[in-house]
Amino acid sequence: MKIDKNYKDFILSIKQQIVQSRYVAARLANREQLMLYLQTGLMISEKIKAQKWGAKVLDQISADLQKELPGLKGFSPGNLKKIRLFAEAYAPHLVIGSTPSNQIGEEGFSISSTLSNLIENEAFYGAFTGISFSHHFAIITKIKAWEARIFYIQSATANFWSLTVLEHHIENNLFGKEGKLPNNFNGTLPETITPSAVKMFKDEYLLDFIVGDELDDERHIEQQVVLNIRNFILQMGKGFCFIGNQYRLEVDGDEFFIDLLFFNRHLQCLVAFELKKGKFKPADAGQLNFYLNVLDEKVKLQQENSSIGIVLCKEKNNTVVEFAIKSFDKAMGVATYKTSKQTPIQMKGILPDTDALGKLLE
């Protein structure tokens, strides 16, 4: 059989259908699991309250379920406790239903008719069912305020955060820091995109994929980012497209190189990242401003917005940053990065250490 372009395109279209179907199936399976856990947790919670059963009853429930369904997974005593806590965390935000076939207990929580009302709109329902039970459990055990829980649920779904990334952002209080990136966006960007730009960029980025001990080498950090560009883009958020590293600029015969260059589809602008191994210095802002001037003059397309620059450094003094960037007319901000070498003690057991990862990669 002769393999021509039409046949290759046909195979590619089937592949895309399979991948899309698997993705949809995974999302549906996750949604069904969350609904099952919510319903089961509410049933257990209501029954324990009504019958005044002790905590040990979860051991008995788990054992009896195993007898009825040999090989059943996900309903150990420990997980039943998590399921109960999960349901009780969201129960106050369920609307009391009236569908007899779906009622649970005397109070009648209606799962099928009220889960979409868990919060006020369908978009959030999609976010709620878009993350795993592990994500939800991390949120409900570490975050008490409902508004903050909503923020982390929406952010984790929209940005495809792994559980590790979610826990990092919770530990570093991203909800409280949102919009706290030191920047000069007001006055340097169009008013139509300034609010989005403020929310788009974080004050700190977790580069937990960096391996090895060469953290004082900017080129090593850059190479690790490029090797793990998908993870880095997921860290940044929605709409980022990678253009290249060591992006070459020429000015009257002289060459200059931007560490990392991206394009953001939502902001419709080029985004330059400059990596610094140490503490932010005012000279870093001057260097970045120069690059942004050249980008806007020689690279930016006419219909695109002015370029944005981010200095990504090991540490910074926000007061120094404010004085350094406020007089420039190009949009820029200064963020810090944290590697797995610097992760909090509470997170040490979640991932292998960097030395072990380095050996695996070798």
KELUMVO-480186 format. One line per 3 residues: number of its first residue (from 1); for each residue y, z, x of C-alpha. Coordinates in Angstrom, 1 decimal. Each point is the difference from the previous one (the first is absolute). Layout:
NUM	Y Z X | ...;
//
This chain:
1	0.0 0.0 0.0 | 3.4 -1.0 1.3 | 2.4 2.9 0.3;
4	3.5 -1.2 -1.0 | 3.2 1.8 -0.8 | -0.6 0.0 -3.7;
7	-3.3 1.8 0.5 | 1.6 2.6 2.3 | 2.8 0.6 -2.5;
10	-2.7 0.4 -2.7 | -1.8 2.7 2.1 | 3.3 1.7 0.7;
13	0.8 0.1 -3.8 | -3.4 1.6 -0.7 | 0.6 2.5 2.8;
16	3.3 1.0 -1.5 | -1.5 0.4 -3.4 | -2.7 2.3 1.4;
19	2.5 2.1 2.0 | 2.2 0.3 -3.0 | -2.9 0.9 -2.2;
22	-1.1 2.7 2.4 | 3.5 1.5 0.2 | 0.2 0.1 -3.8;
25	-3.5 1.5 -0.3 | 1.0 2.7 2.5 | 3.1 0.8 -1.9;
28	-1.8 0.2 -3.3 | -2.7 2.2 1.5 | 2.6 2.3 1.4;
31	1.8 0.2 -3.4 | -3.3 0.8 -1.8 | -0.8 2.7 2.5;
34	3.4 1.6 -0.4 | -0.3 -0.1 -3.8 | -3.5 1.5 0.2;
37	1.2 2.7 2.3 | 2.9 0.7 -2.2 | -2.1 0.2 -3.1;
40	-2.7 2.1 1.7 | 2.5 2.4 1.5 | 1.7 0.6 -3.3;
43	-3.4 0.6 -1.7 | -0.9 2.5 2.7 | 3.4 1.7 -0.1;
46	0.0 0.4 -3.8 | -3.6 1.3 -0.1 | 0.5 2.5 2.8;
49	3.1 1.3 -1.8 | -1.6 0.1 -3.4 | -3.3 1.6 1.1;
52	1.6 2.2 2.7 | -2.5 -1.3 2.5 | 0.3 1.1 3.7;
55	0.6 -2.3 2.9 | -3.8 0.0 0.9 | -0.6 -2.1 -3.1;
58	1.0 -3.1 2.0 | -3.2 0.5 2.2 | -2.1 0.0 -3.2;
61	1.8 -3.0 -1.5 | -0.5 -2.0 3.2 | -3.7 1.0 0.2;
64	-0.7 -0.9 -3.6 | 1.8 -3.4 0.4 | -2.2 -0.8 3.0;
67	-3.1 0.8 -2.1 | 1.2 -2.3 -2.8 | 1.1 -2.8 2.4;
70	-2.0 0.2 3.3 | 2.0 -1.3 2.9 | 3.4 0.5 -1.7;
73	2.8 0.0 2.5 | 3.5 1.4 -0.3 | -0.9 3.0 -2.1;
76	-0.8 2.7 2.5 | 1.4 3.5 -0.7 | 2.8 -0.6 2.4;
79	0.9 -3.3 -1.5 | -0.2 1.4 -3.5 | 2.6 2.6 1.0;
82	2.2 -2.9 1.3 | -0.5 -1.9 -3.2 | 1.0 3.0 -2.1;
85	3.2 0.5 2.1 | 0.8 -3.7 -0.2 | -0.2 0.0 -3.8;
88	1.9 3.3 -0.4 | 2.8 -1.3 2.3 | 0.6 -3.0 -2.3;
91	-0.9 1.7 -3.4 | 3.6 1.2 -0.6 | 1.1 -3.6 0.1;
94	-2.6 -1.3 -2.5 | 1.2 -0.7 -3.5 | -2.1 1.8 -2.6;
97	-2.1 -2.7 -1.7 | -1.6 -0.2 -3.4 | -2.9 -2.4 0.5;
100	-3.1 2.0 -1.2 | -2.5 -1.9 2.1 | 2.0 0.6 3.2;
103	1.0 3.6 -0.6 | -1.0 2.7 2.5 | -0.2 3.6 -1.1;
106	1.9 1.5 -2.9 | 3.5 -1.1 1.3 | -1.1 -3.7 -0.1;
109	1.2 -1.7 3.2 | -0.5 -3.7 -0.7 | -0.8 -1.8 3.2;
112	-0.1 -3.6 -1.1 | 3.2 0.2 -2.0 | 2.0 2.3 2.4;
115	-0.9 -0.9 3.5 | 2.6 -2.8 -0.1 | 2.5 2.7 -1.1;
118	-0.9 2.1 3.0 | 3.5 -0.9 1.0 | 2.6 -2.0 -1.8;
121	-0.8 -3.7 0.8 | -2.9 -2.4 0.6 | 1.3 -0.8 3.5;
124	-0.6 3.6 1.0 | -3.4 0.0 -1.7 | -0.9 -2.9 2.4;
127	1.2 2.1 2.9 | -2.0 3.0 -1.2 | -3.2 -2.0 -0.1;
130	0.8 -1.9 3.1 | -0.9 2.8 2.5 | -3.2 1.9 0.6;
133	-1.1 3.4 -1.2 | 0.4 1.2 3.6 | 3.7 -1.1 0.0;
136	0.5 1.8 -3.3 | -1.6 3.2 1.2 | 2.2 0.0 3.1;
139	3.1 -0.4 -2.1 | -0.9 2.7 -2.6 | -1.0 2.5 2.6;
142	3.0 -0.5 2.3 | 2.7 -0.9 -2.4 | 1.1 2.2 -3.0;
145	3.1 -1.8 -1.4 | -0.8 -2.7 -2.5 | 2.8 -2.3 1.2;
148	-1.4 0.2 3.5 | -3.5 -0.8 -1.2 | 1.3 -3.0 -1.8;
151	1.7 -1.2 3.2 | -3.1 0.3 2.2 | -2.3 -1.6 -2.6;
154	2.4 -3.0 -0.4 | 0.6 -0.3 3.7 | -3.7 0.2 1.0;
157	-0.9 -2.7 -2.5 | 2.9 -2.3 0.8 | -0.4 0.2 3.8;
160	-3.8 0.2 0.1 | 0.1 3.3 1.9 | -3.2 1.3 1.4;
163	-0.8 3.7 -0.6 | 1.1 0.8 3.6 | 3.3 -1.7 -0.5;
166	0.6 1.7 -3.3 | -0.8 3.4 1.5 | 2.4 -0.7 2.9;
169	2.8 -0.9 -2.4 | -0.7 3.2 -2.1 | 0.0 2.2 3.2;
172	3.3 -1.6 1.0 | 1.6 0.3 -3.4 | 0.7 -3.6 -0.5;
175	1.0 0.7 -3.6 | 2.8 2.3 1.2 | 1.0 -2.4 2.8;
178	0.1 -3.2 -2.0 | 3.2 -1.7 0.8 | 0.6 2.3 3.0;
181	-0.3 -2.7 2.7 | 3.3 0.2 2.0 | 1.6 -3.4 -0.7;
184	3.2 -1.9 -0.5 | -1.3 -2.2 -2.9 | 2.9 0.8 -2.3;
187	2.7 -2.5 1.0 | -2.2 -2.2 2.1 | -2.4 -1.3 -2.6;
190	0.7 -1.6 -3.4 | 0.2 2.7 -2.8 | -2.8 -1.8 -1.8;
193	-2.6 0.9 2.7 | 1.4 3.2 1.5 | -1.9 2.4 -2.3;
196	-3.2 -1.8 0.7 | 0.6 0.0 3.7 | 0.6 3.7 0.0;
199	-3.3 0.6 -1.7 | -1.9 -2.6 2.0 | 0.3 1.6 3.4;
202	-1.4 3.4 0.9 | 1.4 2.7 2.2 | -3.4 0.3 1.8;
205	-3.0 -2.3 0.5 | -3.6 1.0 0.7 | -1.5 -2.2 2.7;
208	-3.4 1.7 -0.1 | -1.6 -3.2 1.3 | 1.5 0.3 3.5;
211	-2.8 0.9 2.4 | 0.1 1.0 3.7 | 2.4 2.2 2.0;
214	2.7 -2.6 0.7 | 2.4 1.3 -2.6 | 2.9 -0.1 2.5;
217	-0.5 -3.8 0.4 | 2.0 -1.9 -2.6 | -2.0 -3.2 0.6;
220	-3.3 1.8 -0.6 | 1.3 1.3 -3.3 | 1.2 -3.5 -0.9;
223	-3.4 -1.4 0.8 | -1.8 2.6 -2.1 | 2.3 -0.8 -2.9;
226	-0.7 -3.7 0.3 | -3.8 0.6 0.2 | 0.3 2.1 -3.1;
229	2.7 -2.0 -1.8 | -1.6 0.3 -3.4 | 0.0 3.8 0.2;
232	3.6 -0.1 1.2 | 1.1 -2.2 -2.9 | -1.8 2.3 -2.4;
235	2.0 2.9 1.5 | 3.3 -1.9 -0.5 | -0.4 -0.8 -3.7;
238	0.2 -3.0 -2.2 | 1.0 -3.5 0.9 | -0.2 0.0 3.8;
241	-1.1 -3.1 1.8 | -0.6 0.1 3.8 | 1.8 -2.7 1.9;
244	-0.8 1.0 3.6 | 0.4 2.4 2.9 | 2.2 -0.6 3.0;
247	1.8 -2.4 -2.2 | 2.1 -2.2 2.3 | 3.8 -0.4 -0.4;
250	2.1 -2.3 2.2 | 3.7 0.5 0.5 | 1.7 -2.5 2.3;
253	-3.0 -0.3 2.3 | -0.9 3.7 0.0 | -3.2 1.3 -1.6;
256	-0.4 3.1 -2.1 | -3.1 1.3 -1.8 | -0.3 2.0 -3.2;
259	-3.0 2.4 0.0 | -1.1 -0.7 -3.6 | 1.4 -2.4 -2.5;
262	-0.8 -0.1 -3.8 | 1.3 -1.5 -3.1 | 0.2 1.9 -3.3;
265	-0.5 -2.0 -3.1 | 1.6 2.5 -2.3 | 3.1 0.5 2.1;
268	0.0 -3.6 1.0 | 1.0 0.7 3.6 | -1.3 0.2 3.5;
271	-0.9 3.5 1.3 | -0.1 0.8 3.7 | -1.7 3.0 1.4;
274	0.8 1.3 3.5 | -2.5 2.5 1.4 | 1.2 2.8 2.3;
277	-2.3 2.4 1.8 | 2.4 2.9 0.1 | 2.9 1.5 -1.8;
280	2.6 -2.3 -1.7 | 3.0 -0.8 2.1 | 3.3 -1.6 -1.2;
283	-0.6 -2.9 2.3 | -3.1 -0.9 -2.1 | 2.3 -0.7 -3.0;
286	2.2 -2.3 2.1 | -3.1 -2.0 1.1 | -1.3 -0.3 -3.6;
289	3.5 -1.0 -1.3 | 0.0 -2.8 2.6 | -3.4 -1.2 -1.1;
292	1.1 0.0 -3.7 | 3.1 -2.0 0.8 | -2.1 -2.7 1.7;
295	-2.6 0.0 -2.8 | 2.6 -0.5 -2.7 | 1.7 -2.7 2.1;
298	-3.0 -2.0 1.2 | -3.1 0.9 -2.0 | 1.0 1.2 -3.6;
301	0.0 -2.7 -2.6 | 3.0 -0.5 -2.2 | -1.5 1.3 -3.2;
304	-1.3 3.2 1.7 | 1.8 3.4 0.2 | 1.2 1.4 3.3;
307	-2.6 1.4 2.3 | -1.0 3.6 0.2 | -0.9 1.9 3.2;
310	-2.1 3.2 0.4 | -0.2 1.9 3.3 | -3.4 1.7 0.0;
313	0.0 2.8 2.5 | -1.9 3.2 1.0 | 2.8 2.4 -1.1;
316	3.6 -0.1 -1.1 | 3.0 2.1 -0.7 | 1.4 -1.1 -3.4;
319	3.5 1.0 0.9 | -0.1 -2.2 3.1 | -1.5 -2.8 -2.0;
322	2.8 0.2 -2.6 | 2.7 -0.3 2.6 | -1.8 -2.7 1.8;
325	-0.5 -2.4 -2.9 | 2.9 0.6 -2.4 | 2.4 -2.4 1.7;
328	-2.3 -3.0 0.2 | 0.2 -2.6 -2.7 | -3.7 -0.9 0.2;
331	-2.5 1.9 -2.2 | -2.2 2.4 2.0 | -1.8 3.3 -0.2;
334	-1.9 2.3 2.4 | -3.5 1.3 -0.8 | -2.5 1.9 2.0;
337	-3.8 -0.6 0.4 | -2.9 2.4 0.3 | -3.3 -0.9 1.5;
340	-3.4 1.6 -0.5 | 0.6 2.0 3.2 | 2.8 1.7 -1.9;
343	-1.7 0.5 -3.4 | 0.1 3.5 -1.5 | -2.8 2.4 0.7;
346	-1.0 -0.1 -3.7 | -0.8 -3.8 0.4 | -1.9 0.2 3.3;
349	-3.4 -0.2 -1.7 | 0.8 -3.0 -2.1 | -0.2 -2.6 2.7;
352	-1.7 -0.3 3.4 | 2.2 0.9 2.9 | 1.8 -2.9 1.8;
355	-2.3 0.2 3.1 | -3.1 -0.5 -2.2 | 1.6 -2.9 -1.8;
358	1.0 -1.5 3.3 | -3.6 0.1 1.2 | -1.2 -1.6 -3.3;
361	2.5 -2.9 0.5 | -1.2 -0.5 3.5;
//
